[in-house]
């Protein structure tokens, strides 16, 4: 996919209307942020805010404002056969109005894409192509009916928590304290965490510490005692025992095999 044109938070007056009976010169993606009308298969339909549509390059386009103004994010791009296969694999429908519960994350991706497109960066063309792939992958997640976990009101908090666990493995992570910070019972928190990530909180904390230990063992000359401390262990003996249980090697054996 090659990005040709893009607009972020574009605003038009109440009389805005686009009519392209023969389609356009590329694939046009719209993130519609205000109520609007679209003519689909000769039928005029009212479209609510937070809707999207991807027009192919041959379909007639007719859409516009129905209130005092019209706002959208949009981008135009060319496409190759492999790109079509990519969209087909994602089951992404063309020329179809789709509704989103929340378009803010998608709009942020388009903002970043626009920034890259208008930049003077040396690799901006390749970067924009990668952004487009990420955007459609994220859209696939947003639209998939089996991704009900993302609709949980505390989904973002749990992902943030897991990020913190892996970024700061040396912290003391206690179930009760974490659950209290999320206003959840300890049992419900543990159940939800494992259902969401496929691993218990405790095992995830251990995994983060072992992962950090591997990095320090292979990339520093710190003593094993210091590494144990940096990984959140009060006693290096416990670190060595747990490390071997998870990796099959002692910390010393792992270090020697990764020099």
N, C-alpha and C positions, 0 to 999 in steps of 0.2 A: 504494500500500500504506500502510495506517495501523496503526501499532503499538498494540495494546490492552493487553497484559500481557507481562511478561518476567521471567525468573529466570536467575541466573548461579551456577553451582556449587551448585545446590540438592541437598541430601542428604536421603535418606529411609531408614527402617529396613528390615529384611529382609522385613517383611510388606507393604511398599508395593505397591499395585495400583490401577490406574486402569481403570474400566469405564464406557464411554460408548456404549451400544448405538445411539444415534441421532446420533452425531457430536457436534461441539461448536459453539460460537457464532462460530467463525472458523477461519482456517487455523492449524494448530499445527505448529511446527517444533521438532524435538528433536535435540540433539546428545548422544548417549548415551555417557557416559564410563565406565560399568561394564557388565559382562555383565548381560543382562536377558532377559525373554521378551516377545514380541509375538505377538498373534493376528492373522494376516493371512489373509483369505479363509477364515476358520474353521479355520485351521491354526496351531497353537502352534509358534513357532520360537524357538530360542535365538539371541540377537543378541550379538555380541562388542562390547567397548568400542570407541570411536572409530567409531561408526556414526551415521547420520543418517536421518531420515524427515520428510517434509512431508505431514501429514494435511490433506485438504480438509475443508470444514465439514459434510459429510454422511456421511463414511465412519465406520463403527463403530470405536471405539478401545478396545483392551484390552491393557495392558502393565504390567510391574512387575518387581520385584527377583527375582533367583535366588540371591543370595549374602547376606552379612550387611548390605549396604547398597546403595542405588541412588543414582547421581549423574548429573545431566544439566544442560545449559544448554537453555533453551527460550524461545520467544516465540510469542505469539498475535497475529495481525493480520488485518485485514479486507482484502478485495481487490476491485478493480474489473475490468471487462472488459479494459481496456488492460494491467493487470497480468498477467492470464492470458495475454495475447498475448506479453508479455515473457518469462514463464516458458516458454511453448511455443517461443519463438525460441531460448531457451537449452537446449531439449530436457531440461528438468528434470522428472523423473518424479514424480508424486504417489503417495502411499500405498505407497511402495516403500522397503525398507531398503537403504541404500547404505553401503559401508565406505570409510573414509579411511585412508590410510597414516599420516597425522599430523594430528591435529585441533587442535593448539595455536594455529595462526594463525587458524583459524575461531573458536575459543573466545575469542581476544583481541578479535576483531571484535564478538562478542556482549557481551563485558565493556564495550567502549566504547559499544555501543548501549544497554546497561542504564544506564550512567552518564548518557548523554544523556537517556534516558527519565525518569529520576528527578530530573533537574536542574531548576533554575528558569529555564533559558535561554528567552529570548523566542521563539526560532525552533525550539524543540526538536521540534515536530511535523514540520516540513519536514525538519529534520536527520535525524530518525529514518527518515523515508521514503527519504532519500538513502542512509543507512546500509544499509537493507534491499536497495536496488538493488545497492549495492557488494557486499554479502554474497553475493547470488546470482550476481553476475558472477564473484566469486572462487571460489565453489563450482563454477561451470562450468569454470573453469580447472583446479581440483583434480581434477575427475572426467573431463575430456576425455582420451581415450586417446592422442590425437596430441600432447599436451604432454609428451612424454618428456623434453624438456630439463630440465624442472623437477625431474625425479627424479635429475639428476646430483648427486653428492655435493658438488660445489663450485659449484652454481648460486647459492646465496646469496652466496658470496664474490665471484663474478663480478659480480653485480648491485651489491653494495657497492662493488666496485672502480669500476664504471662511474659510479656516483653520485659517487664521490670525484673521478674525472676531470673531471666536469662542474662540480663544486663548487669545485675548485682547479685551474683550467687553467694557473696560473702555475707549478705544480710541474714538476720534471723527471721525465718518465715514461719509464723505460728497460725494454725488453722483458725482458731477462735478470733484472733486479732484481724486477720484478713476478712473473715466472714462479717465481723462487726463493721468493718470499714465499708462493706458493700450492703449493709443492712439486710443480711441474709442469715439464716440459721446455719450452724456449722455443717450439719448433715446435708441440708439442701445445697449449700455451696459446693461441698465435695462431690455430690451426685451430679450437679450441673456441670462442674468443671470437667469431670471425667467423660460425661456424655458429649461435651462440646469438643474436647481435644483428644479423646481416646486414651488418656493417661490420668492417673490420680495426681492430685496436687503434690503430695509427698514425693512420689516417684519423679515428677517433673522437676522439683527442686533438686533432687539427687542427680537427675540427668544433667541439669544445668551446671552443677558443681563438678561432675565428672568431665563434662565437655570443657569447662574452664581449666580444669586440672590438666587435661591433655594438651591444651594450648600452651600452658605455662611450662609443662615438662618438656615439650618439644622445641620451645622457642626461647627459653631463658635458662640461666644457670642457677636459679634460686634453689635453695635447699628444699627438700621435701617437706620439712616442718613449716617453712615459710609458705610454700604452695598450699599446704593444708589449711593454714590460717587464711590465706587469700581466697580460698574456696568455701569458707564459712565453717570450717571444722575447728573445734576447740582443741582436739587432740589429734596429732598426726597418725597415731595408731589406728584410730577409727577411719580416717581418710584412706589409709593404705588398705585396710580390710575391705572397705566399700568399693574402692577403686578396682581391686582384684575381682570382687564379686561381679562387677559390671563389665569389665574388660577382659578378664581371664589372665591379666598380667599385673604384676606389682608395679607401682610407680617407677621404680628403678628399671625394671625390665622394659617398660613402655618407653622410657627416656632413651635407653640404649638402642632400642630398635627404631627410633625416629631421629637419630643424630644425622 
